[in-house]
Amino acid sequence: CRIEQRNKICVGETIEIMKPNGKNVEVQVKRILSEDGEEQESAPHSRQTLYVELTEASEKYDILRRSEKE
């Protein structure tokens, strides 16, 4: 999925997908790519546009956030 990142995320990290219907789904970050298609281990710069592969698909209007369990 294409995202505009606000906080640092890393490959292997568990995050949550917050659905518009109120449901939260835990997923793992499998891969992060820059806008240029370069592989990254983390996304440290805020407001950076990235492509993120997750263990479960996200949809338009979903919000990704760090899991509350961590």
Helices and strands as residue ranges (DSSP letters): E 2-5, E 9-10, E 14-18, E 24-34, E 39-40, E 42-43, E 48-54, E 63-66
